[in-house]
Amino acid sequence: MEDEVKTKIWQRYEQARDHHQRMNMYQEVRRAHNFFEGNQWEGAKTGGEPLPVMNFIKPICKYQIGTVAMNDTAIIYSSMEDREEIRQACEALTRFAAAQWEKNKMDSKKWAVIKNACITGDHYVYCYDERQPSASVAVDLAPQLKVQLVDKDSLYLSDEQQPDLNMQEWIIIRERIPVAQARRAAQENGVPLEEVELITADEDLAAGDDTSQEVKTETGKCTSLLYMEKSADGVSFCRSVKSVIYQPMQSLPGMKHYPVAGMIWEEKHDSARGVSAVSRLIPNQIEVNKTLARRSISIKRYGYPTAVVDARKVQNPEALHKVGATVKVDNLAGNPISNIMSYMTPAPMSSDAAALMGELLNMSRELEGASDAATGQVDPTKTSGEAIKAARDQSAMPLNEQMSAYKQFVEDVAIIWMDLWKVYSGEGMALEFADDDGNTVQMYIPPEIMAALDVSVKIDISPVDPYSVLSREMALENALAQGHISFEEYVSVLDENSGVPKEKFKQLLERREALQQEMQQAQMMGQQALAMQASPLPETGGLPFGMV
């Protein structure tokens, strides 16, 4: 029975891998990255001569990636019930999610997800808790969330035509790990020694890996499969190599979603995968490079004067290519130099090639919404920030689909986090986060409250590009100038990345408040001293109290 399970997991992987090969997924992913990075003549027979490249794909993609990613993201959990303890738990989890976002460096991971989705069509993250779903959870109540990036061609689905990941029968994440690591994990999980010895290095070239680039070790690397399947009870998972399941199947009861979230750049009909921005630009990029190469070769061959000499009368024709060299000829007195050597005039080159290349460049950028005006290549000193922001927002409208996909990706991550917290909180959940004043807050949520949580997820997205920040600053300054807000309120609502020195202003306000408190204390002490001087002395035989 165990052998059948092992064989089934690897067979499912091989079936999914064969589908990837039939769809040319591995080749398309590699090609898209090459064209984005500028390695656009790979595989071409150039005779060893490096050919010119005018990479217009990269700036277009960088503009689109930046437009989508230049937003601050905040996860907000809201209670579906009107209970005070549930509402307080949701507020605490909202702050805890912000701390986890920063701890897992999600700002840099979101750039990686958006960038790779733009290049290859889709990209994924795998979320998990480092604690084992066992007795250790009862000892350590603090969540240990981790987020791992997963490439498009490393994710295998049971149904490649089903775009909803949670409708998949199973999901496999493929990794290349050292054999020693897999054997160590197998031993820790109690796998028999004879099965541990079956874990050996493999190349698995059919999956698109270039094993020649792998770091060579004594034991080598092997393909490890993280296998997940979902049932009505929850999600189960295990890890396997080709012959051995080195991490036995474990179950997460109550887990409603696969711990995998992805972003699709542009939906593809009847497919779980997306369409990249690079793939549709590659034909135009190839034609631009070919035109540029033809022009370059033509100029090298025919764009410069070519010397024509009488080989019988010129003794050292190679000297014609050297600056300041002496050319030796026979019988120069009887023959004019024009009869011995002359130059061919360069033939004029048609401007059609340059016009075609320029038209391809401009049309490709405009069709992708990345023209000069759209990318913000304007002089900000001659245009107001609001006008630039309005023009940019208008030009970014073609990317609304991608912005919505990114928002859905963050929402999926927030739902997965909540699922993991509830599953791993059978004994309660210990939180640690910072409050508005930056103080560390520790909180405990009982297991009955975690089990009763029924939350809705909202994603708050605010632009953080320079012109959006400038626009908010101007609105705040106008409100301050017109007296609608105080200076303290103005400082408190400034953006952290604002050009206004927010921290300097806060320090100034703190010093001002401390000085006012000192003045108030001094004033109170002075009033008390005056009051004591003005009060009559007690009658004690004419002498002050305490004196003899």
N, C-alpha and C positions, 0 to 999 in steps of 0.2 A: 504493500500500500504506500509505503514511504517512497519507494523507487518510482511508483507511478506519479506521485505528486511532484517529485523532482523533475521527472521527464516532461510532465505537463507544463511546468513553468518555463523550462528552456524551450520547449516546442512552441509555446505561445510567443515567446520572444523571437524565435526564428521566423515564424509566420509573419509577425509584424515587421521584422527586418526585411523580409522578402518584399513586402508591400512597399516599404520605403525605397527599396532599390528599383522596383518597377515604376514608381513615380519619380525616380531620379532625385529624390530628396537630398541625399548626401552630396551629389554633384552640384545641385542648385545652391545649397547652403555654402559650400566651399567657393563656388563661383561668385555668389553675391558678396561674400567677405572680400574676395580678391579685388573685385571692381570697386568696392567702397574704399579699400586701403590703397588702391592705385596700382596693384599688380595685375594689369589688364592685358598683358601680352603673354600670359602663361600658356604654354602649349603651342604657341605660334612658331613656325620655322623662320627665323630671322637671320640665319647664317651667323649667329653670334654677335650681331650688331644690335646695340640697344636702340629701341625705337622710341620716339617721343610720345608722351601721354598728356592729354589735357583733361584732367579728372574733374568734370563738372558734377558728377554724381555726389561726391562727398559734401561740397558746400550746400547742395540742395537738401541732402539728408540731415546735415547738421542744423540747418535752419528749421526743418520740420521737427526734429528731435527737441531742439531748444524751445520751440513754440509750445509743444505739448508738456515738456518737463518743467518749464519756468512757472510752476505753481506750488505754493505751500499746501500741504495736505494735512488735514486733521480728521481723526476718527472720533465720532461722537456716538456713544451708546445711549439710547433712550428707552425708558421703561414702558412696556405695554400695559402695565397695571398701575393703578393709583394707590400704591402702598409706599409709605415713607421709607421703610428699610430697603425696598427694591430700588427706589429712586436714588437713595444715597449710594447703594452698591454700584449703580450705573454711572454715577458721577465719579466714583473712585476708579472704576474700570476705564473710564474715558481718560483720566489723568494717567493711569497705569499704561494704557495703550500708547500715549504720547511718549512716555519714558521708554517703552519697548521699541518704539519706532526709532528713537535716537540710539538706544543701546545696540540694536541690530544694524545700525548704519543704513537705514532704509532709504535715506535721501540719495546715497550713492548707488544703492541697488536699483532704485527706480530709474535712474539714468541708464543703467545697464539694460534693464528690461525694455525701456522705450527704444533705446538705440538698437538692440538686437531685433526687436519686433519690426522696426523700420527696415533693417537690412534684410532679414530672412523671412519676415511675415508674421512670426509669433515667437514668444519667449515666455518662460515659466519660472515660478519659484516653488520650492517645497518647504513647508513649515512643519516643525516638529518640536516636541519637548524632550530635552536631553534626559530627563528622569525616566526610569523604567516604569511601566504601568504595573507596579507590584507594591510590595510592602514599603519600598523606599519612598513612595509618594506620601505615605502616612508619616514619615519622619521629616521629610523636607517639604514644607507646604508652599515654598516660594516657586513660582513658575520659572522654567529655564528655557524660554523660547529661542529657537534658532531658525534662521531663514537661509536657504541654499538656492543659488541660481541653477536653473536647468535649461540646457540648450534645446532648441527645437528638435534636432535629430537624436537627442538622448531620451526623448519621451515617446513611449509606445502605448497605443490605445487599442482597446478591443474592437472599436468601431471608428474608423477614420472618417466616417460620414456623419458622425454625431457631434455637433459643436459643443454640447453641454457636457462638461467633464463629469458631473455627478450622475449622468445617465450611462456612463461607461460600466461595463461588467467588471473590468479590471484595468489597472494602469501599471506600467512598468517604467521605472527610471533606471537607465543604464549608467554605470560608473566604471572607470578604470582605476583599480586600487592595487597596491602591492600585494603579492601573494602572502607575504609574512603577516600583513594586517588581517587578511581574510582567515588565515590559519589561527592567529591569536584570538580572533573573535569566535571562531568555531570551538576552540578549547574552552573559552570562557562560558560558552553556551552548552557545554557538556556533550559535544559531538564526539563519537567514538574515534579513537586514534586512526583506525584503518580508513575512515572516511576523511579525516583531516589530511592524510597523505595524498588523497585524490585531488586536492586543491593544488593545481599547478599553473604555470604561466601559459598564456595563450596569446594569439595575435589578433584574432577576430577582425581580420582585414575587411571583411564584407560590410562591416558597419561604418566604413568611411574613415577609420583611424589611420594616421600615418605613424605606425609603431616605430619607425626609424627616428622619430623625434622624442620618443620616450626616454626618460632617464634610466640608464641600465643599472640594475641591482643584481645581487646574487640570486635571488629567487624570481625576479621579473615581475610582471604585472598580469592581472587577469581581469576578465569582465565580471562585474558584480551586478546582480539584478535586484533592485528593490521592488518587490511585487506587492501590490495592494488590490484588494477586492472589497466590495461593499455589499452589505446585506441589510435586511430590515433591522438587525440588532446593532449594527455599527460597522466599523472598518477594521479589517484584519490585514496584517502585513507580515512579510518574512523577507529574508535576504538569501540569495542563492547564487552559486557559480554553476558551471556547466554540469557538474556531477553531484554536487553536494549542496544541501540547504544548510548553510552554516549558522543561520539565525532562525530558530524555529518560529512557526506561525504564532503571532500574538494578536490579541483582539482588543479593540478599544470600544467597549459597549457604549452606546449613546452617541457615538460620533456620526453626525448626520451628513457630513461633507468629506470628500477626499481632501487631504491636506495639500492640495496642489491648486495654485491659481495661475492663470495665464493672461497675457494681453495679446490680442490679435490686431494687427495693424489695419487690415482691411479684409472684410469677410469675403470668403470664396464660396460660391454656390455648391451645395451638396458636399461640403468638406469641413472637417474639424480644424483645418489649418487656415492660415491667412495668406494674403498676397502682399509682398513686400514692395516698398517704393523703389528699391534698386532694380528688381527684375524687369519692370517695364521701361526702365531707362537704359538698360544694357544695349539693345540694338542701336539706339542713337549714339551711345558712347563709343561703340565699335566703329560706326561710320565716321565719327569725328576723329578718332585716332587714326583710322586708315587714311582719311583725307589729309590730316596733318603729316603723316608719314610720307605720303606721296609728294606733298609739297616740299618736305624736307629733302627727300631723295632727289627730286627734280632740281632743286636749287643747288644741291651738292654737285650734281652732274653737269647741269647746263647754265647755272646762274652766274658763273664766273668765267672770265676770258680763258680760252684754251690755246696753249702754244702749239703751233704746227711748224716743224723744222725739217730740213733736208738732212736725213740721217747720214748721208755720205759725206757731208761737208762739216757737220757739227761733231766735234770730237768728244765732248762731254755733255750730252743733252740733260743728264740728271742735275747739272748746275742750274738749269732754268728754274728749279723749285727752291733754290736757296737764295736768301737775301744777300746782296752784295757779292755774289760769286762771279768769277770770270768765265765767260763762255768762249771756248776755243773753236775756231772755224778754219777751214782750208781755203786758201786763195781768196781772202777777203778783198784784195785789191782788184781782182778781175770780176768780182760779183758783188753787187750792192746787197746790203744786209736784208733788204726786203725780198730778195730772191732766195735767201737762205732760210729765213724764218719770218713767221707772221702770227697773228692772233685771230681766233674766231670770235666774232661778236656774240655775246649771250643772246639766246632767243627770248623774246618777251613771253612771260607766263600769263595765261588767262586769269582774270579776276573771278571767274565763276567758282573756282574751288574755294577761295577764301569766303566768297559770298555764301556758298552752301554751308560751310562750316559755321559761320556766324549765325546763319538762320537756324541751323540745328540747335546751337547753343541757346539762343534766345527763346525759341519755341519750346524747347525742353524745359527751361526754367519757368516760363510762363504757364505751361500746362500743369506743372507741379505747384503752382502758386508761390514760386520763389523768385520773382522778379526783383529788380533793384528796389522798387518801392515797397514790395512786400517784406523784404529782408531788412528794411530799416536803413538802407544806405542813403541817408539824407543828412543834411547839415542841421543838427538840432539847434544851432545858434540862430537859424533863420526861420525856424518853425516852432510853434508852441508845443509843450509836452502833451497837452490834451489833443492837439491835432495829430501828432505823431501816433499817439495811443489809439485814436479813432481809426486812423488809416491802417495801423497794424491789426487792430481787431477785425476790421473789414476784410483784410487780406488773409487773415487766419481762419475765415469761415470755412474754406474747404477742409480744414483739419478738425472740424467739430466732431466728426465721427471718431477720429483718433483720441480726442480729448475725452469723449464719452467712454471709449474703450478703456482708457487709463483710469478713469473714475470707477468704472465697474471692476477693474482689476484690484484697486485699493479696497473697495467694498468687499470683494471676495476674500481678500487677506484678512480683513477685520472680522468677517464671519468665521473663518477658519480659526483665528485666534480665540474667539469666544467659545467655539466648539472644544478646542484643546483645553481651555481653562476649566470648562464644566466637566469634561471627561476626567481630568487629572485632579479634581477637587473633591474627591469622595470624603476627605477628612477636613475640608475647608481650604481656604486660599489666603496666603499671606502676601500683602502688597507693600510695595515701597515706591514712593514717587515724591516729587517736589510740588509744594503749593505755590500760590501766586507770589509769595515773598521769597521763594527759593529755599525754604526750609524743608528738610526731609520729613516725610510723613509715613508712618508705618501703620498698617490697618489689617484687620483680620475679618474675612467674610465667612460666616458659618456655612457648613455644607448644605443645610436646608435652604438658605437664601440662594446659594449657587444653583441648586437643583430647581428652584422656583423661578429663576431668571427667564423672562421672555422679553427679549429686547429687539428693537429695530435699530438699524445701522444707518447713519447719515455721514456723508463725506463732505467736509467743508474744504473747498478749494479756493485759494486766493492768489492772484498773480503776484509774482515777486520780481518781474523784470524791471529795469531801471525806470522806464517811463510810467509804469503803474505805481511804483513807489513814489516817484516825483509827483504824480497826480494826487495821491493821498496826502502827501506833505503839504501841497498847495491848498487843499481843502481844509486841512487842520489849521494852517497859518491864517487863512481867511476867517475861520471861525474864531480864532484867538484874537485877531485884529478887530473883529466886530463885537467882541465882548460876550460871545455866546458860551465860551468855555474859559476856565481859568488856566493859568500857566501850568499848575500841577496836573490838571486833567490833560492838557496838551502833551506833556511829557509822558504820562502814563500810557497813552494810546499810540505813541510813535512806533513804527515798525522797528524790529531789531536790526534789520539791514538798511535802515534809513541813513541818508547822508547827513542828517542832523545828529550831532553828538549826544545821543540819548543818555548814555552812561554818565557823561560829564554833567549833564543837566541834573540827573538823579543825585549825583554826589553833591552838587551845589545845593539842591533842595534839602538834602540830609544835613549838610553843615548849617544851613539857614535855620532848620528846625531845631537842631541842637543848640544853636546860639540863642534862639528865642526861649527855649526851656531854661537855659542858664540865666537869662535876664529875668524870667518870671520867678525863678527860685530866689535870685538876689533881691528882687522886689518884695517877695513875701517875707524874707528874713528881715529886710529893713522895716517893713510894717510891723512885724512882731517886736522888733527892738523898740520902736516908737511906742507901741502899746504898753510895753513893760515900763518904760520911763514915765509914761503918763498915769499909770495906775498908782493909788495911794499905798503907802507902806503899812503893814499890820502894826497895831498898837501892842507893844511889848515893853512897857515901862519906860518909854521914851527912847529905847535903844533899838537899833535894827535887829530883826529876827536872827538869832544864832550868835549874837555878840554878848559878851559878858563884861 
